[in-house]
């Protein structure tokens, strides 16, 4: 008869055998498995280094292209705007100052005079400030020489008043070539500055033949962004109508959903008369902006840049 000790010893032997099998199996598999995993890690590290090298190479090539564009830019735009004047309107408070400086410099190389730069605040086109703006525009603070359009749309009214004091009347106007007085311009800008609608980046701003509206990213305003975008499109259109042409230039993000460039391009009436550029944050885009201004002076509008259905650069003068 088999006693209890026999059963106990047998069970212990079985468990020892199982444990020994696990240990031996793990030991046998551990080497190949570890080697395999280490090989995968090494391969991924090599891929990472390769991608970093490619990225660095592409960035170097991109910098070289930018440097080339910066070098040839003044030559490409030379004499394209001789005798013309341009006012700059910064529609995005966080626009990089280097963009404004780059466009200003190239306009000078083209022979144009930059008459000043104004900067719109987030309150421009904000429905919450519409009542205050409307009261000012309807009051005695606006010069008598300014004609207020008959409209209940505050954005349209504000755009018209601003355009009348910022632009020299273009062809088709009974006052073609006769600029508004600088006093009228200063009065309106000072009044709107008091309402925190805009500010001046330059010590003085005087009327100009042409306008460039600079923007970046999406239009600020949250739930009211669409209303503000509409007001900005109205301003660009009014500047073009009152003067000899207008260009809206932004970065690629501004050509996407919620951006001002996209808002102009999606508005059939606005896009027919106002040119747009979607890469103004690059030297190439700044060159295109100046050439687009020159094309606007000749009565040609278009969509330029790197976005879908755009031309790389405006057509040259024929």
C-alpha positions, 0 to 999 in steps of 0.5 A, a space after each residue: 500500500 502506497 503511503 502518504 509520504 509517497 504521494 507527497 514526494 511524487 507531487 513535489 517531484 512533479 512541481 520541481 519538474 515543471 519549475 525546472 522546465 519553465 526555467 530551462 525554457 525561459 533561459 533558452 528563449 531569453 537569448 534569441 528574444 532579447 537579441 530580436 528586440 535589441 535588433 528592432 531597437 537598433 533599426 528604429 534608432 538608425 531610422 530616426 537618425 536617418 530621418 533627422 539627417 534628411 530633415 536637416 538637409 531639407 531645412 538647409 535647402 529651404 534656407 538656401 532657397 529663402 536666402 536666394 529669394 531674399 537676395 533676388 527679391 529687390 531685383 525682381 520687383 525693381 521699378 514695378 511701383 514707381 510713383 505709387 503709394 501703399 498703406 499697410 493694414 495689419 489685420 492680425 495682432 500677432 503677425 510677425 514684425 519681420 513680415 511687415 518689415 520685409 514687405 515694407 522693404 520690398 515695396 521700397 525696392 519697387 519704387 513705392 512709398 509706404 504712407 504708414 501702417 495701421 494695426 487692427 485690434 480684435 475689437 474690429 468687427 466684433 459684434 459686442 463693440 458694434 453699437 459704440 462704433 456705430 455711434 461714433 460713425 454717425 456722430 460729429 467726430 467723422 469729418 463732413 467730407 466723408 460720405 456715409 453709405 446708407 446701410 444698417 451693417 456696421 462692418 460695411 459702414 466702418 469699412 467705407 469710412 476707413 477706405 475714404 480716409 486711407 485711399 486716394 480715389 482711383 479710376 472711376 471716381 469723380 475725385 480720381 487722384 485727389 487724396 483726402 486731407 491728412 487731417 481727415 485721415 488723422 481725425 478718423 484714425 484717432 477716433 477709432 483708436 479711442 474706441 480701441 478698434 485700431 492703432 498706428 504702428 507708424 507715427 503718421 499715416 497718410 492716404 495711398 493709392 494702393 493697400 496691402 492687408 497683412 494677416 496670419 492664422 485664423 481670424 480671432 473672435 471665437 464664436 464671433 470669428 465669422 462676423 469679424 472675418 466678414 468685416 475684414 473682407 468688407 474692409 479689403 473690398 472697400 480699400 480696393 474699390 475706393 483706391 487703385 487696388 488691394 492685396 490680402 496677404 497671409 500665411 498658409 494657415 490663413 488660407 485654411 478654414 477660419 483664415 482671412 485669405 480663405 474668407 476672401 477667396 470664398 467670397 466671389 465678389 471679393 475675390 474678383 477684385 482683391 488679390 490674395 497671397 498665402 505664403 507672405 511669411 516667406 521671402 517668395 510670398 513677400 515678392 509675390 505680394 509686391 508683384 500682386 500690388 503692381 498687378 492690381 495697379 494694372 487692373 489684374 486680380 488673382 490668387 497667388 502662393 502655394 495653396 490649391 488652385 493658386 499661381 506661384 507668382 503674379 503675371 508680369 506686366 505685358 
